[in-house]
Amino acid sequence: MSPKELVLDFYKNDLILNKSEVNEFLHEDLMIEWNSSKGFVQMNRQDLLNLSDELSKAYVRSKMRITHVIQEGNMISIRYSHFVKTIENPREEMLLAHFCVIWEVKDNKLYRGYQMSQFS
């Protein structure tokens, strides 16, 4: 699988809500540097798995609307909007945030992520 295909598979609908599926994509030494509208966060593999767990408790559906994907070697840039449906209101789709991420792929796993996001 190419690095681009790996990243696109990671952003498939609902995958982020399934911790065991997320786990399959993550390198043991994963690190994400995340600049959000709430500040800077650095996350390791376990932090991302914990986030997946938390998201699955709040949302019944997760959809990524990807607008851009660019590959240069083992580096993939992706721009997308993340939409969710909450447990309280599963009929209404809500824009959670806009994201831009640069992923470095190593050993066919997500290794380093540099992410920026802004809540809707």
Order of alpha helices (4+ residues) and beta strands (2+ residues): alpha-alpha-beta-beta-alpha-beta-beta-beta-beta
